[in-house]
Amino acid sequence: MFLADRIARAETRIFKAVFPNTTNHYDTLFGGTTLLLMDEVAFIAATRFSRLKMVTVSSERVDFTRPIPGGSLVELVAGIEHVGRTSLKVRVELFVEQMYSEERHKAVTGLFTFVAVDEHKQPVQILAEETAALPVLVTPPLDA
């Protein structure tokens, strides 16, 4: 399988409803809950790509550009952005939809870095030697 095919197949989408137990006193989704959901979908995409044990090592530049009101739906879309020797970067975009209309907006974006580890929690190579020599393509932005 070509690297571009593996990247495409690893794209992961999750939908969630924003219920009252996940909102703050402004009736918007807690920022910490948003980060939890984003890390979860990023982890799934990283694991689907590598089929190895993956751990989160960092989250970079998470931008909250719109509030996420209670009673709305969110879609989290994760895609592999960069593949290194033992690590990879996953871009996550969160879209908010009004439950009873077609209105949809991108609300949050973030980049998460994962490292593949063995049973002793030591970094391991993600790609086989023959695949590792291929140039790594950066995927285009996830759809809006």
C-alpha positions as YAML, in Angstrom:
chain: A
units: angstrom
residues:
- id: 1
  name: MET
  ca: [0.00, 0.00, 0.00]
- id: 2
  name: PHE
  ca: [1.28, 3.46, -0.88]
- id: 3
  name: LEU
  ca: [1.90, 5.97, 1.88]
- id: 4
  name: ALA
  ca: [-0.75, 8.33, 0.50]
- id: 5
  name: ASP
  ca: [-3.29, 5.49, 0.66]
- id: 6
  name: ARG
  ca: [-2.41, 4.76, 4.30]
- id: 7
  name: ILE
  ca: [-2.80, 8.44, 5.14]
- id: 8
  name: ALA
  ca: [-6.18, 8.60, 3.41]
- id: 9
  name: ARG
  ca: [-7.42, 5.42, 5.10]
- id: 10
  name: ALA
  ca: [-6.42, 6.73, 8.55]
- id: 11
  name: GLU
  ca: [-8.72, 9.77, 8.37]
- id: 12
  name: THR
  ca: [-11.11, 9.50, 11.30]
- id: 13
  name: ARG
  ca: [-14.45, 11.23, 11.91]
- id: 14
  name: ILE
  ca: [-16.45, 11.23, 15.13]
- id: 15
  name: PHE
  ca: [-19.77, 12.94, 15.84]
- id: 16
  name: LYS
  ca: [-20.90, 13.99, 19.31]
- id: 17
  name: ALA
  ca: [-23.87, 15.85, 20.76]
- id: 18
  name: VAL
  ca: [-23.10, 18.66, 23.21]
- id: 19
  name: PHE
  ca: [-25.14, 17.81, 26.30]
- id: 20
  name: PRO
  ca: [-25.55, 19.95, 29.45]
- id: 21
  name: ASN
  ca: [-23.07, 17.87, 31.50]
- id: 22
  name: THR
  ca: [-20.27, 18.94, 29.09]
- id: 23
  name: THR
  ca: [-20.97, 22.68, 29.11]
- id: 24
  name: ASN
  ca: [-19.84, 25.52, 31.34]
- id: 25
  name: HIS
  ca: [-21.80, 28.38, 32.92]
- id: 26
  name: TYR
  ca: [-21.96, 30.09, 29.49]
- id: 27
  name: ASP
  ca: [-23.68, 26.98, 28.06]
- id: 28
  name: THR
  ca: [-20.72, 26.28, 25.77]
- id: 29
  name: LEU
  ca: [-18.57, 23.16, 25.59]
- id: 30
  name: PHE
  ca: [-15.80, 23.10, 28.21]
- id: 31
  name: GLY
  ca: [-12.38, 23.76, 26.64]
- id: 32
  name: GLY
  ca: [-10.96, 20.74, 28.49]
- id: 33
  name: THR
  ca: [-13.69, 18.50, 27.11]
- id: 34
  name: THR
  ca: [-12.92, 19.82, 23.63]
- id: 35
  name: LEU
  ca: [-9.25, 18.93, 24.06]
- id: 36
  name: LEU
  ca: [-10.17, 15.46, 25.35]
- id: 37
  name: LEU
  ca: [-12.35, 14.80, 22.29]
- id: 38
  name: MET
  ca: [-9.67, 16.13, 19.93]
- id: 39
  name: ASP
  ca: [-6.93, 14.01, 21.53]
- id: 40
  name: GLU
  ca: [-9.17, 10.93, 21.33]
- id: 41
  name: VAL
  ca: [-9.91, 11.30, 17.60]
- id: 42
  name: ALA
  ca: [-6.23, 12.12, 16.93]
- id: 43
  name: PHE
  ca: [-5.17, 8.98, 18.81]
- id: 44
  name: ILE
  ca: [-7.57, 6.84, 16.77]
- id: 45
  name: ALA
  ca: [-6.25, 8.28, 13.49]
- id: 46
  name: ALA
  ca: [-2.62, 7.77, 14.59]
- id: 47
  name: THR
  ca: [-3.34, 4.17, 15.59]
- id: 48
  name: ARG
  ca: [-5.28, 3.45, 12.39]
- id: 49
  name: PHE
  ca: [-2.31, 4.76, 10.36]
- id: 50
  name: SER
  ca: [0.47, 3.00, 12.28]
- id: 51
  name: ARG
  ca: [-1.28, -0.05, 13.80]
- id: 52
  name: LEU
  ca: [1.19, 0.42, 16.68]
- id: 53
  name: LYS
  ca: [0.86, 1.51, 20.30]
- id: 54
  name: MET
  ca: [0.79, 5.32, 20.20]
- id: 55
  name: VAL
  ca: [1.11, 7.90, 22.98]
- id: 56
  name: THR
  ca: [0.39, 11.61, 22.87]
- id: 57
  name: VAL
  ca: [3.54, 13.68, 23.42]
- id: 58
  name: SER
  ca: [2.24, 17.16, 22.62]
- id: 59
  name: SER
  ca: [-0.60, 19.30, 21.42]
- id: 60
  name: GLU
  ca: [0.33, 22.40, 19.48]
- id: 61
  name: ARG
  ca: [-1.52, 25.57, 18.72]
- id: 62
  name: VAL
  ca: [-5.11, 24.69, 19.46]
- id: 63
  name: ASP
  ca: [-7.23, 27.57, 18.18]
- id: 64
  name: PHE
  ca: [-10.78, 28.08, 19.44]
- id: 65
  name: THR
  ca: [-12.38, 30.38, 16.84]
- id: 66
  name: ARG
  ca: [-16.10, 29.93, 17.63]
- id: 67
  name: PRO
  ca: [-18.05, 28.95, 20.73]
- id: 68
  name: ILE
  ca: [-19.62, 25.48, 20.77]
- id: 69
  name: PRO
  ca: [-23.09, 25.90, 22.27]
- id: 70
  name: GLY
  ca: [-24.94, 23.30, 24.28]
- id: 71
  name: GLY
  ca: [-27.53, 21.49, 22.21]
- id: 72
  name: SER
  ca: [-25.39, 21.47, 19.07]
- id: 73
  name: LEU
  ca: [-23.62, 18.66, 17.24]
- id: 74
  name: VAL
  ca: [-19.87, 18.49, 16.69]
- id: 75
  name: GLU
  ca: [-17.88, 16.59, 14.10]
- id: 76
  name: LEU
  ca: [-14.22, 15.94, 14.79]
- id: 77
  name: VAL
  ca: [-12.08, 15.17, 11.75]
- id: 78
  name: ALA
  ca: [-8.52, 13.89, 12.20]
- id: 79
  name: GLY
  ca: [-5.96, 13.42, 9.46]
- id: 80
  name: ILE
  ca: [-2.29, 12.50, 9.37]
- id: 81
  name: GLU
  ca: [-0.25, 15.58, 8.51]
- id: 82
  name: HIS
  ca: [3.36, 14.40, 8.89]
- id: 83
  name: VAL
  ca: [5.08, 11.07, 9.42]
- id: 84
  name: GLY
  ca: [8.50, 10.91, 11.03]
- id: 85
  name: ARG
  ca: [10.66, 7.94, 12.03]
- id: 86
  name: THR
  ca: [9.00, 7.30, 15.42]
- id: 87
  name: SER
  ca: [6.45, 10.11, 15.57]
- id: 88
  name: LEU
  ca: [3.60, 11.53, 13.57]
- id: 89
  name: LYS
  ca: [1.48, 14.66, 13.61]
- id: 90
  name: VAL
  ca: [-2.30, 14.60, 13.40]
- id: 91
  name: ARG
  ca: [-4.37, 17.67, 12.50]
- id: 92
  name: VAL
  ca: [-7.81, 17.81, 14.10]
- id: 93
  name: GLU
  ca: [-10.62, 20.09, 13.04]
- id: 94
  name: LEU
  ca: [-13.83, 20.40, 15.01]
- id: 95
  name: PHE
  ca: [-16.97, 21.57, 13.23]
- id: 96
  name: VAL
  ca: [-20.10, 22.70, 15.05]
- id: 97
  name: GLU
  ca: [-23.57, 22.17, 13.57]
- id: 98
  name: GLN
  ca: [-26.87, 23.46, 14.80]
- id: 99
  name: MET
  ca: [-29.03, 20.45, 15.56]
- id: 100
  name: TYR
  ca: [-32.10, 21.63, 13.65]
- id: 101
  name: SER
  ca: [-30.57, 23.52, 10.72]
- id: 102
  name: GLU
  ca: [-27.91, 23.08, 8.05]
- id: 103
  name: GLU
  ca: [-25.67, 25.72, 9.66]
- id: 104
  name: ARG
  ca: [-22.11, 24.43, 10.08]
- id: 105
  name: HIS
  ca: [-18.85, 26.18, 11.04]
- id: 106
  name: LYS
  ca: [-15.29, 25.24, 11.85]
- id: 107
  name: ALA
  ca: [-14.85, 26.04, 15.54]
- id: 108
  name: VAL
  ca: [-11.51, 24.57, 16.66]
- id: 109
  name: THR
  ca: [-8.29, 23.35, 15.04]
- id: 110
  name: GLY
  ca: [-5.25, 21.72, 16.60]
- id: 111
  name: LEU
  ca: [-2.16, 19.67, 15.91]
- id: 112
  name: PHE
  ca: [-1.27, 16.63, 18.05]
- id: 113
  name: THR
  ca: [2.03, 14.72, 18.05]
- id: 114
  name: PHE
  ca: [2.20, 11.00, 18.82]
- id: 115
  name: VAL
  ca: [5.10, 8.60, 19.28]
- id: 116
  name: ALA
  ca: [4.96, 4.87, 18.60]
- id: 117
  name: VAL
  ca: [6.16, 2.82, 21.59]
- id: 118
  name: ASP
  ca: [6.95, -0.80, 22.37]
- id: 119
  name: GLU
  ca: [5.94, -2.83, 25.42]
- id: 120
  name: HIS
  ca: [8.69, -1.05, 27.44]
- id: 121
  name: LYS
  ca: [7.36, 2.37, 26.37]
- id: 122
  name: GLN
  ca: [10.43, 2.97, 24.22]
- id: 123
  name: PRO
  ca: [10.06, 4.69, 20.80]
- id: 124
  name: VAL
  ca: [9.83, 2.38, 17.79]
- id: 125
  name: GLN
  ca: [9.97, 3.02, 14.07]
- id: 126
  name: ILE
  ca: [6.57, 3.64, 12.49]
- id: 127
  name: LEU
  ca: [7.24, 2.67, 8.87]
- id: 128
  name: ALA
  ca: [9.09, -0.36, 7.52]
- id: 129
  name: GLU
  ca: [12.57, 0.39, 6.14]
- id: 130
  name: GLU
  ca: [11.43, 0.24, 2.49]
- id: 131
  name: THR
  ca: [8.48, 2.57, 3.15]
- id: 132
  name: ALA
  ca: [10.50, 4.93, 5.35]
- id: 133
  name: ALA
  ca: [12.70, 5.83, 2.36]
- id: 134
  name: LEU
  ca: [9.70, 7.20, 0.45]
- id: 135
  name: PRO
  ca: [8.99, 10.92, 0.63]
- id: 136
  name: VAL
  ca: [6.26, 11.75, 3.12]
- id: 137
  name: LEU
  ca: [3.37, 13.73, 1.70]
- id: 138
  name: VAL
  ca: [1.58, 16.36, 3.73]
- id: 139
  name: THR
  ca: [-2.14, 15.92, 3.30]
- id: 140
  name: PRO
  ca: [-4.27, 18.81, 2.09]
- id: 141
  name: PRO
  ca: [-6.50, 20.54, 4.65]
- id: 142
  name: LEU
  ca: [-9.44, 18.49, 5.89]
- id: 143
  name: ASP
  ca: [-12.74, 19.39, 4.27]
- id: 144
  name: ALA
  ca: [-14.97, 22.08, 5.73]
...
